[in-house]
Amino acid sequence: MTLKQISIKNLIRRKGKAFFVLAGLVIGVSTVVGIISYIDAMTGDINHKLEKYGANILIVPRTENLTLTYGGLSLGGVSFEMREIREAELAQVSSIKNAQNIAALGPLVLGVVDVNSRKVLLAGVDFSASAILKPWWQLQGQLPDENGVILGAEAARILKLNSGDRFATRGRDFVVSGILQPTGSQDDQLVFARLSTAQALFDKGGRVSMAEVAALCHDCPIDAMVKQISDALPGAKVMAIQQVVKGRMQTLGQFKKFSFGISGVILLIGSLVVLVTMMSSVRERTDEIGIFRAIGFRKRHVMKIIFIEAAIVSGLAGIMGYVLGWGSTKVAVHFFIDGHSGIVPFNAELAAGAFLLALVIGLVASAYPAVMAARLDPGEALRTL
């Protein structure tokens, strides 16, 4: 009979103690896997939402005149009637070091127009970039041509205009091609036209009032990109809109550290369960070990039997711990992460890590019981028979 067969038969014979070792390791490993998987799911969800959040970098002219509030943010130093940014200058943004992190660049031309005896802010935008910069837009109607506009929900209500209605301003006739659903932002109060249309309307050919940049936020160096864009556009002021993002990510980081601390305590308890259970098992097998030694088994053979038992139980605990932790995460994201798809992908690296973690803990915790078993005096052990 081989040492492996002896170990397996002993585990089968002492199912209760094997179960305690297995349960202690499964609880510890599944907790670690669940926490890591849940944090990864939260991080992925935040990154996914941030990439759909829209503009997170603003480029505005350097000026000390009127203050503009746009999108609920105070962008000091913007004046529509003074110096604007040239479109040719914006082309420099594509040459910065981290240009691959830019998802969209949307220039804006802003100006005031009279519509139905009311003054309203008209924004000339690049509608192809707006699909990325403003993913929350829900349009009733269609995108405008050079003679069309889109109205924000509040603007349409106040101006008493609907899709298909016409109005004249600054000597040009326009048709309302669509109306935005309420967004809860300043977009509700604006009139949107094509960039070229607004430039022609305000006689600002080749110039823009500001630009919005959507940077891919998964590990994107926002601060570095702000500096790079500032260097490329010395005549502009570049600002990052990331206060909320940073706060949420910092909170997630603190939760991650705290969770790892809790996981460490649980793993320590699991290792103590393994240690105590294996020591108890060795004491119960004193006579068996004495017989092994008496028939010629060396100390290393006895230690190997203990380690094989620990390895079998620990490896099984690693597999079960990952499956349980992974399944717990799939359930948790449904309850605690709003809007999450519920898909938690299988992480081969985490599965391998869970297996190795359980194996290491099991073997380390069994080291002392194995040494204790190997040091048993065969004569003393046989006297107990």
KOLDO-587292 format. One record per atom (N, C-alpha, C): x, y, z; residue in three letters. Coordinates in steps of 0.05 Angstrom, whole numbers, plus 5000, padded with zeros to 4 digits. Layout:
<atoms>
XYZALA...
</atoms>
This chain:
<atoms>
501749765000MET500050005000MET501850255000MET501250444983THR502850684981THR502050885002THR503851085006LEU503251295026LEU500651455018LEU500251494993LYS497851634984LYS495351474991LYS495451214987GLN493151054993GLN492551045023GLN494751045039ILE494451055068ILE493051315076ILE493851535064SER492751795071SER489751815063SER489151715040ILE486351725031ILE484551545049ILE485551305056LYS483951135073LYS483551255101LYS485551395110ASN485351525136ASN483251755136ASN483151905113LEU481152115111LEU478352005110LEU478051775096ILE475451645094ILE474651535122ILE476551435137ARG475951325163ARG475251545183ARG476551775180ARG476051995199ARG474652225185ARG472252175176LYS470752365160LYS470252625176LYS469652595201GLY468952835218GLY471153035219GLY473552945225LYS475853125227LYS476553245200LYS476353075179ALA476853185152ALA474853395145ALA472353355154PHE470253555148PHE470953825162PHE471853815187PHE472454055201PHE474754205187PHE476754065179VAL479054195164VAL477954315138VAL476354165124LEU475254255099LEU473454505103LEU471754495123ALA469954715128ALA471454965136ALA473454935153GLY475055175161GLY476355315137GLY477555145120LEU478955265096LEU476955375076LEU474755235071VAL472755325052VAL471655595060VAL470955625086ILE469855885095ILE471856105091ILE474456055098GLY476456265094GLY476956335065GLY477256125048VAL477856175020VAL475456305006VAL473056205011SER470756314998SER470256605006SER470956675031THR470656955039THR472557135024THR475057045021VAL477057195006VAL476257224977VAL475457004965VAL474657004937VAL472157184933VAL470257154951GLY467757314949GLY468457614951GLY470157694970ILE470857974973ILE472258084949ILE474257934939ILE475858024916ILE474058034891ILE472357834887SER470657834864SER468658054865SER467558114889TYR465558324892TYR466858594887TYR469258634898ILE470758894893ILE471358924864ILE472258704851ASP472758724822ASP470258784807ASP467958674815ALA465458724802ALA464659024805ALA465059124830MET464459404835MET466259594819MET468859524819THR470759684804THR470059684774THR469459444763GLY468759434735GLY466159584729GLY464259574748ASP461759714744ASP462160014744ASP463860104763ILE464460394764ILE465860484739ILE467860324730ASN469360404706ASN467560404682ASN465760204680HIS463960194658HIS462060434657HIS461060514681LYS459360744682LYS460861004677LYS463361014686LEU464961254681LEU465461294652LEU465961074638GLU466561094609GLU464061184594GLU461661154606LYS459161244594LYS458261504607LYS459861604626TYR458961844640TYR458962094622TYR460562094602GLY460762324585GLY463362474588GLY463262734585ALA465662894586ALA466762904615ALA469362864617ASN470662884643ASN473063074642ASN473563204619ILE475563414616ILE474363634600ILE474663884609LEU473564114594LEU475964294585LEU475764394561ILE477664574550ILE476264844545ILE477065054559VAL475765314556VAL477965524551VAL477165754540PRO479165964535PRO480166084561PRO482566194560ARG483666334583ARG482666624581ARG480966704599THR479866984600THR478967044628THR478767294635GLU478067374662GLU475467524663GLU473767474643ASN471267624641ASN468967474654ASN466767454639LEU464267344650LEU464567054658LEU462966974677THR462966694687THR460566544674THR461166314664LEU459166144653LEU458665904670LEU456165844676THR455565594690THR454365394669THR455765174666TYR454864984646TYR454864704659TYR452564574656GLY452264304667GLY452464294697GLY451764524710GLY451964524739GLY454764584750GLY456664624732LEU459464674740LEU460164964734LEU461565094752SER462465364748SER465065364733SER465065464709LEU467465474692LEU468365764690LEU469665864710GLY470366144711GLY472166224688GLY471866464678GLY473566564657GLY472766504629GLY470166474624VAL469166424597VAL467466664587VAL468066764564SER466466974552SER465866914524SER463266914517PHE462466854489PHE463367064469PHE463567314478GLU464067534460GLU467067584456GLU468767444470MET471667504468MET473067274454MET475467214462ARG477167024448ARG475966744450ARG475866604428GLU475066324428GLU477466154421GLU476965894422ILE479065704414ILE478765634385ILE480865624370ARG480765554342ARG480665254339ARG479065164320GLU478764874315GLU481464754307GLU483164914293ALA485764814285ALA487464754309ALA487164904331GLU488664854355GLU487664594369GLU485064544368LEU484064304380LEU485264054368LEU486064074343ALA487263834329ALA489763744344ALA491063924359GLN493463854374GLN492863644395GLN490363624404VAL489663444425VAL490163154417VAL489763094391SER490162824381SER493162744381SER494962924386SER497862864385SER499062824412SER497462854434ILE498562824461ILE499362534466ILE500962484486LYS502062224492LYS499862014497LYS497762104512ASN495561914519ASN493161954501ASN493562014476ALA491362064458ALA489561814455ALA490761574459GLN489161334457GLN487061304479GLN487361464500ASN485361454522ASN483061644517ASN483061794495ILE480961984489ILE478761834472ILE476361814484ALA474161684470ALA472761874450ALA472562134458ALA471262324440ALA472162604448ALA472162784428LEU472763064432LEU470563224418LEU469063374435GLY466763514425GLY466963814427GLY467463964406PRO467564254407PRO464764364409PRO464464594423LEU461864734426LEU462165024418LEU460165124405VAL459865414400VAL457365504414VAL457565694432LEU455365784448LEU454766074442LEU452166134441GLY451266404436GLY448266444443GLY447466684446VAL444666744453VAL443166824428VAL440766714425VAL438966774403VAL436166844414VAL434566984398ASP431867044405ASP429966854390ASP428366714406VAL426466524395VAL423666584407VAL421766654390ASN419066724400ASN419166934423ASN420767134418SER421067364437SER422367284463SER423767064464ARG425166984488ARG428066934481ARG429867004499LYS432666954495LYS433366674505LYS434866524489VAL435566254496VAL438366204487VAL439766024501LEU442465954495LEU442565734474LEU443865784451LEU444065594430LEU446865474430LEU447065214429ALA449665074429ALA450064924403ALA452164994389GLY452964844365GLY454764614373GLY453964364367VAL455464134376VAL455963944353VAL457863764357ASP458463554339ASP456763314348ASP454663254334PHE452763044343PHE453962764343PHE455962724326SER457262454327SER458862424353SER460162634363ALA461562624388ALA459562624412ALA457262744408SER455362764430SER454262484438SER454362294419ALA453462024426ALA455061904448ALA457661984450ILE459461884471ILE459462084494ILE459562344488LEU459662544509LEU457162564525LEU454862514513LYS452262544527LYS450562294522LYS451462064533PRO450061814527PRO447261804540PRO446661984558TRP444061984572TRP441862124555TRP442662244532TRP440662374515TRP438762164504TRP436162224506GLN434062064493GLN432462264475GLN432762224449LEU431562414430LEU428962314419LEU426962484420GLN424462434406GLN424562584380GLN424962444358GLY425262574333GLY427862474320GLY429162654305GLN431562574291GLN433662794293GLN436162724287LEU438262914288LEU437863134267LEU438563374272PRO437963594254PRO439963614230PRO439063734208ASP440863794186ASP441864084191ASP442964204170GLU444064474174GLU441864684180GLU439364624175ASN437264814181ASN435364714203ASN436364524219GLY434664414240GLY435964454268GLY434364424289VAL435364444316VAL434064234333VAL435264174356ILE434064004376ILE433564184401ILE431264144413LEU430664304437LEU430864134462LEU431964254483GLY431764124509GLY428864124519GLY428263944537ALA425463914546ALA424364174557ALA425864314574GLU424864564586GLU424664784565GLU426664794547ALA426564994526ALA424064954508ALA423464704501ALA421064654485ALA418564744499ALA418464694525ARG416064764540ARG415665074541ARG417865214548ILE417665504551ILE417165634524ILE418565534503LEU418265654476LEU415765564462LEU414365364474LYS411865254463LYS412265154434LYS414364994431LEU414964884405LEU414964584406LEU414164454384ASN414164164382ASN415764084358ASN416263824355SER417663724332SER416063794306SER417563894287GLY416363984261GLY415664274260GLY415664414284ASP415064704284ASP417464854273ASP416865094263ARG418865264251ARG419065534266ARG421365644266PHE421765914277PHE424066044263PHE424166304266ALA426366464252ALA427966604274ALA430566624269THR432366774287THR434866854271THR435667094276ARG438067214262ARG437967184232ARG435567214221GLY435267214192GLY435166934180GLY435066724196ARG434966454185ARG432466304195ARG431366134179ASP429165964187ASP430165694196ASP429065594218PHE429865334229PHE427365164234PHE427764904233VAL425664714240VAL426464554264VAL424664494281VAL425164324305VAL425064034296VAL427463904294SER427563634285SER427163424307SER427463514332GLY427163334354GLY427263474381GLY426263334402ILE426263444429ILE427463234448ILE429263334465LEU430563154484LEU428663094507LEU428862844517GLN427462774542GLN428862924565GLN427462984586PRO428663124609PRO431162974619PRO433363134623THR435863014632THR436563094661THR435263304671GLY435863404698GLY438363584698GLY439363654674SER441763824672SER441064074656SER443064244651GLN442564494637GLN441864444608GLN442364194598ASP441564124571ASP438564164566ASP436964144588ASP434064174585ASP433264454576ASP435064654580GLN434364934575GLN435765034550GLN437164864535LEU438664954512LEU437364874485LEU438265014465VAL437564944437VAL440164844424VAL439964614411PHE442364494399PHE442164494369PHE444364574356ALA444564574327ALA447164454319ALA447464404293ARG450064304284ARG452264514289ARG454664414293LEU456964594298LEU457264804276LEU457264704251SER457564894228SER455365094227SER452865004234THR450665194233THR450965414254THR451765344278ALA452165544299ALA454465724292ALA456565624281GLN458865794273GLN458065994252GLN456465914233ALA455466094213ALA453566304225ALA451866214243LEU449866384255LEU451166604272LEU453266534286PHE454666734304PHE457166854291PHE457566794265ASP459966894251ASP462466814265ASP462666554272LYS465066454286LYS466266214271LYS466666254245GLY467766044229GLY470565954239GLY470865694243GLY473465584251GLY474065634280GLY472165734296ARG472565784324ARG470465654341ARG471165584366VAL469265454384VAL469465594411VAL467365574427SER467365704453SER468765534474SER468465274472MET469765084490MET469664804478MET470864614491ALA470864344481ALA470664154505ALA469263934500GLU468963724520GLU470463474511GLU471763354530VAL473363114524VAL472462884542VAL471862654529ALA471262414544ALA473662234544ALA474862194567ALA477162014570ALA476361754581ALA477361534569LEU476761274579LEU477961254607LEU476261184627CYS476961214655CYS478060964668CYS478360744654HIS479460514666HIS482560544666HIS483660614689ASP486460664693ASP487560884675ASP485761074667CYS486761294651CYS488061504668CYS490361614661PRO491661824677PRO490462094672PRO488262154684ILE486862404679ILE488662644684ILE489962654707ASP491662884714ASP493862914693ASP495062694684ALA497162714664ALA496062814637ALA493562724631MET492362814606MET491663114607MET490763204630VAL490263494633VAL492763654627VAL494963574638LYS497463714634LYS498363694605LYS498063464592GLN498763434564GLN497163614546GLN494563624552ILE492763794535ILE493464094540ILE494064164565SER494764434571SER497364514557SER499264334555ASP501764394540ASP501164424511ASP499364254500ALA498664274472ALA497064514465ALA495464614485LEU493764854480LEU494465064501LEU496765204497PRO497565404518PRO495665634521PRO493965684502GLY492065904504GLY489365824516GLY489165584526ALA486665484537ALA487065394565ALA484865374580LYS484865274607LYS483565004607LYS484964804618VAL483964524617VAL483364434645VAL480964324649MET480064244676MET478963964675MET479463814697ALA478363544699ALA475963544717ALA473863404709ILE471463374725ILE471563094737ILE472863064760GLN473162794771GLN473062794801GLN471963004813GLN471763004843GLN470062764853GLN467762724841VAL465962504849VAL467262234844VAL468562224821VAL469961974813VAL472061904833VAL473762094840LYS475962044859LYS474861964886LYS472762104895GLY471562044921GLY470561754922GLY469261674901ARG468061404900ARG470261194899ARG472361244883MET474561054881MET476161034907MET476461264921GLN477861254946GLN476261094967GLN473661134967THR471960974985THR472160684979THR472260614953LEU472460334945LEU475160224954LEU477260394952GLY479960304960GLY480060254990GLY478860425006GLN478760385035GLN477160135042GLN474960095028PHE473359845033PHE474959605026PHE476559625005LYS478259394996LYS480359325018LYS481659535029LYS483659485050LYS482359365075LYS480059465082PHE478659365106PHE477759075101PHE476859015077SER475958745070SER478258545071SER480558635061PHE482958455062PHE483758405091PHE483458605108GLY484058555137GLY482158355149GLY479558375143ILE477658185153ILE478257905142ILE478957895116SER479657635104SER482057505117SER484057675124GLY486357565138GLY485657445164GLY483857565179VAL483057455205VAL481557195201VAL479857185181ILE478356935176ILE480256705167ILE482256775151LEU484156575142LEU485856475166LEU486456655185LEU487956585208LEU486356385225LEU483756445228ILE482056265243ILE481855995229ILE481655995202GLY481555745187GLY484155585191GLY486455715191SER488955575195SER489155455223SER488055595243LEU488055495270LEU486255245272LEU484055255257VAL482255015257VAL483754775245VAL485254825224VAL486854605212VAL488954505231VAL490354695244LEU492454615263LEU491354445286LEU489254545299VAL488054395322VAL486954125313VAL485654115290THR484453865281THR486553665274THR488653745260MET490853565253MET492353465277MET492753635297MET494053555322MET492453345336MET489853395337SER488053195349SER488052935335SER488252945308SER488352705292SER490852545297SER493152695300VAL495652555306VAL495652415332VAL494452545352ARG494352425379ARG492652175379ARG490452175363GLU488751945361GLU490151715347GLU492151775330ARG493451565314ARG496151495325ARG496551535350THR499151475362THR499951185358THR498051005363ASP498650715359ASP499250645330ASP497650765312GLU497950715283GLU500750815274GLU501451055283ILE504051155275ILE506350985287ILE505950885312GLY507950715324GLY508350455308GLY506250345298ILE506450105281ILE507950165255ILE507350395243PHE508750475218PHE511750495223PHE512450625246ARG515250655252ARG516550375258ARG515050205272ALA516149945279ALA516649765255ALA515049795234ILE515449625210ILE517249755190ILE518549975197GLY520650085180GLY520050355167GLY517750475173PHE517250735161PHE519050945174PHE520251105158ARG522051315169ARG520351565176ARG521751755190LYS520351995198LYS519152145174LYS520652165152ARG519652305129ARG517252175117ARG516951905120HIS514651775110HIS512151845126HIS512551865153VAL510251945170VAL509452225164VAL511452405161MET510752685155MET509452705128MET510252545109LYS509052555082LYS506152465083LYS505552265100ILE502752185102ILE500952415112ILE501952555132ILE500452785143ILE500153005122ILE502353065108PHE502253275088PHE500453205064PHE500352945057ILE498652865034ILE495752895042ILE495052825067GLU492352865077GLU491553155076GLU493453325086ALA492853615087ALA492653725058ALA494253625040ALA494253725012ALA491553654999ALA490653405003ILE488153314991ILE485853485000ILE485653515027VAL483453675038VAL483653965030VAL486154075031SER486554365024SER485954414995SER486854244977GLY486254284949GLY483354274943GLY481854084955LEU478954074952LEU477654324963LEU478754424986ALA477654664998ALA478054904980ALA480354914967GLY480955134948GLY478955144925GLY478354914914ILE476454894892ILE473654974901ILE472854854923MET470154904934MET469955194943MET472055304955GLY472055584964GLY471755774941GLY473055724919TYR472755904896TYR469955894885TYR468855654881VAL466155624870VAL464155754888VAL464455714915LEU462555834933LEU462756144934LEU465256244934GLY465656534934GLY464756664908GLY465256534886TRP464356634860TRP461356634858TRP460056424868GLY457056414868GLY455856624886GLY457156664909SER456156874928SER456357144915SER458457194900THR458757454887THR456557494866THR455957294851LYS453757314831LYS451157384843LYS450657274867VAL448157344881VAL448357624893VAL450657704904ALA450957954918ALA450658194899ALA451758174875VAL451658394856VAL448758464849VAL446958274849HIS444158324842HIS442858504863HIS443758474888PHE442458614910PHE443858884917PHE446458894913PHE447959124923PHE449059304901PHE449059224876ILE450059394854ILE447759444835ILE446659684836ASP444359754819ASP445159754790ASP443459634774GLY443959634745GLY446059444735GLY447159284753HIS449259094745HIS448058864729HIS449458774709SER448458564691SER448258294706SER449658264728GLY449658014743GLY451657814733GLY453057894712ILE455057714700ILE457757754715ILE458657554728VAL461357554741VAL463057354727VAL464857434710PRO466357244694PRO468157064710PRO468656824701PHE470456634714PHE473256754712PHE474556774735ASN477256884737ASN479256654742ASN480656574721ALA482456354723ALA484756414743ALA485756654743GLU487856734761GLU486956724790GLU484556824795LEU483556814822LEU482956524831LEU481956354812ALA481456074819ALA484155934826ALA486155984810ALA488755864816ALA489855974842ALA489456234847GLY490456354872GLY488956234896GLY486356184893ALA484856064916ALA485755784921ALA486355634900PHE487355364904PHE490055364918PHE491855534909LEU494555554921LEU494355654950LEU492655854954LEU492355964981LEU491455745001LEU489355594993ALA488455385010ALA490555175015ALA492055104994LEU494154904995LEU496354995015LEU497155245012VAL499355355029VAL498455355058VAL495955455063ILE495055475090ILE494855195103ILE493755005087GLY493454735097GLY496154605104GLY498054635086LEU500654515091LEU502254645113LEU502054915114VAL503455055136VAL502254985163VAL499654985164ALA498254925190ALA498754635198ALA499354455179SER499854175185SER502754115190SER504454315187ALA507354265191ALA507954175219ALA506954315239TYR507554235267TYR506353965274TYR503853905268PRO502753635273PRO504453415259PRO505453475235ALA507053275220ALA509653225234ALA510953435243VAL513453405258VAL512953265285VAL510753325298MET510053195323MET509652895318MET508352825296ALA507852545290ALA510452405284ALA512252535270ALA514752405263ALA516552365287ALA516252525307ARG517952505331ARG516952305352ARG514652185346LEU513551995365LEU515551755368LEU515951675393ASP517651445398ASP516051185392ASP516951025373PRO515450785367PRO514950605391PRO516950585409GLY516550425433GLY514350525450GLY514350775455GLU512250895472GLU509550865459GLU509550905432ALA506950885418ALA505850605420ALA507550395418LEU506650125418LEU505650035445LEU506650165466ARG505750095493ARG502850165498ARG501750335481THR498950415485THR497050205473THR498150015458LEU496449805446LEU495449605467LEU
</atoms>
